[in-house]
Amino acid sequence: MAHFADQLIARLRELGHPLCVGLDPHLARIPAPFRSGEMVPGDPATADAVERFCAAVIERLAGRVALVKPQSALFEALGWPGVRALARVVERCRAADLRVLLDAKRGDIGSTAEGYARAYLAADAPLRADALTVSPYLGFDTLEPYFKEASQSGAGVFVLVKTSNPGSGDLQDLEAGRVPVWERVARGLAAPAGALRGPATGWSSLGVVVGATYPEPAERVRELLPHALQLVPGYGAQGASAADAVRGLVSGPRGLEGGVVNSSRAILFPTPPEASATAWESGLDAALDRAIDELGRAVA
């Protein structure tokens, strides 16, 4: 049985950088060469266009990054054709040797959580991802089905802790027993993080989401969860620097390690929508080179 963290860390060490690219197919920004019809959610041609666009992105990412992060909501918004497109995109990523972290932020109780876990993390799931983002705000017991499935299938689970959006502090910064809620969440994940550690690297397949826009919490989360992978959004279009993005990483055999830094819009949409396919390809390659270089230097 493959272990998500062991596989991911091994590949990150080979590549020498922690970049993860988000697959966020915003309809208004998809380049003209990939567009079909009116590009509205109810038109099945729209999902086909999204799939073609993602296929072109995946082709350019293959061999250059270890992990991609499709945003489930932007596929779901297209109805069943969008879900079909997402399934095909996941399979295309796997064929290109790209690991898939599905950004769905699921969170529910009891049998519903079990259903989500089976749907995305089970070894025989029709839409099986290598890892899944989940929300802890219905209680730690609601996370257990994901951890159980991850233990059985080798998948990863990334729990929201301190997110990158400006309003994250509305709830996550509230004090609970003289510490912020986000710290309470991190503390509560220590036991399952230890249980999901990999035999080869010692890194856990339980990861946490900690935004690059809040680098100090990332350092505190690392103290509390020394073996948990960190998924770091906020780098690139949201304004965080490469140095801030790697604040929660620690020294490993080949530089800083222990997480991935996500960038979506800055890489996917480097040119105006009306740009030619050639211009978009050149722009994406340049944006990808720039992010890889910045993050590679930050972890060296």
Stockholm file with secondary structure:
# STOCKHOLM 1.0

chainA/1-300         MAHFADQLIARLRELGHPLCVGLDPHLARIPAPFRSGEMVPGDPATADAVERFCAAVIERLAGRVALVKPQSALFEALGWPGVRALARVVERCRAADLRVLLDAKRGDIGSTAEGYARAYLAADAPLRADALTVSPYLGFDTLEPYFKEASQSGAGVFVLVKTSNPGSGDLQDLEAGRVPVWERVARGLAAPAGALRGPATGWSSLGVVVGATYPEPAERVRELLPHALQLVPGYGAQGASAADAVRGLVSGPRGLEGGVVNSSRAILFPTPPEASATAWESGLDAALDRAIDELGRAVA
#=GR chainA/1-300 SS CCCHHHHHHHHHHHHTCCEEEEECCCGGGSCGGGCCTTCCTTCHHHHHHHHHHHHHHHHHHTTTCSEEEEBHHHHHTTCHHHHHHHHHHHHHHHHTTCEEEEEEEECCCHHHHHHHHHHHHSTTCTTCCSEEEECCTTCGGGGHHHHHHHHHHCCEEEEEEECSSGGGHHHHTSBSSSSBHHHHHHHHTHHHHHHTBCTTTCCEEEEEEECTTCHHHHHHHHHHCTTEEEEECCBSTTCBCHHHHTTTCEEETTEEESEEEEECHHHHCCSCTTSCHHHHHHHHHHHHHHHHHHHHHHHC
#=GC SS_cons         CCCHHHHHHHHHHHHTCCEEEEECCCGGGSCGGGCCTTCCTTCHHHHHHHHHHHHHHHHHHTTTCSEEEEBHHHHHTTCHHHHHHHHHHHHHHHHTTCEEEEEEEECCCHHHHHHHHHHHHSTTCTTCCSEEEECCTTCGGGGHHHHHHHHHHCCEEEEEEECSSGGGHHHHTSBSSSSBHHHHHHHHTHHHHHHTBCTTTCCEEEEEEECTTCHHHHHHHHHHCTTEEEEECCBSTTCBCHHHHTTTCEEETTEEESEEEEECHHHHCCSCTTSCHHHHHHHHHHHHHHHHHHHHHHHC
//
